[in-house]
Amino acid sequence: MQTFISTLIDGLSLGSLYALVALGYSMVYGIAKMLNFAHGDVIMVGIYVLFVALGAMGTSPLMLTIAALIMIVFCALLGFTIEKLAYKPLRAASPLSVLITAIGVSYLLQNLALLIFGSRQQKVPTYFHLGSIYIGGVQIELLSLLILAVTIVVMILLSIFINKTKLGSAMLAVSEDKGAAQLMGINVNATISLTFVIGSALAGVGALLYAAKMPWVGPYTGSVFGIKAFAAAVFGGIGSIPGAMIGGVLIGIIEAMMNVFLPDVLSNASDGFAYLVLIIMLVIKPTGLLGRKHVEKV
């Protein structure tokens, strides 16, 4: 039972990371109706920025705060630049063209990292020294609780922003009908750009927590992690903020449980099992757990 509870908490922590990144996917798709497959690579870039900043400034609390702010701002600016240069010119293009462009941007970021830092994994300096606590004989890492808490707070703040502010209302209007939103005086291009900035800033927060839990970074760090986060977004219902949280947590728990409780041969297939669960969900409920079915009238 102690092992089960410990594994469950690890799964919640890992799933919270997936959820944090899935929130970015859900925001961009829900508002701009495009799949930004470069989102995972923004995380990779953010970890490299953190790696360089901490290596230059040290890991004291003040320097860590400055490095984290630099990294999050850099990720936000990177998302803004990608949207302006790669996606904005394709606003009226077919979804397939946008999808191919997103894959191209992903490969571009990976190869730039490969040219600058090489193919070897880099060790990120340890910057969170939180330790563990024992509850009922179960060892719980405080970092896992921090990741879970940050994800919940981010989800709540994002929900309040979307539903209670004018900018959030503009995003909802754009997500429903870009043409009608433009007639109402909403700057559609600026709203979509803001969506990318917020999504990429969330990727920066995810990068900060990911590097604390798994302190290694390479050019392909973001690709696999990003695909799992995308699977979490689809599982929960892409476009739904609570759905992204639920999907990420469920996939994280499934992965953690399989790694611990299945034989070694089968535990190596934990990634594939998570995707199998996703496929089953899409067959049973294509919109995901909390997704909405869109009906187009002609």
Secondary structure, 3 states (H helix, E strand, C coil): CHHHHHHHHHHHHHHHHHHHHHHHHHHHHHHHCCCCCCHHHHHHHHHHHHHHHHHHHCCCHHHHHHHHHHHHHHHHHHHHHHHHHHHHHHCCCCHHHHHHHHHHHHHHHHHHHHHHHCCCCEECCCCCCCCEEEECCEEEEHHHHHHHHHHHHHHHHHHHHHHHCHHHHHHHHHHHCHHHHHHCCCCHHHHHHHHHHHHHHHHHHHHHHHHHHCCEECCCHHHHHHHHHHHHHHHHCCCCHHHHHHHHHHHHHHHHHHHHHCCHHHHCCHHHHHHHHHHHHHHHCCCCCCCCCCCCCC
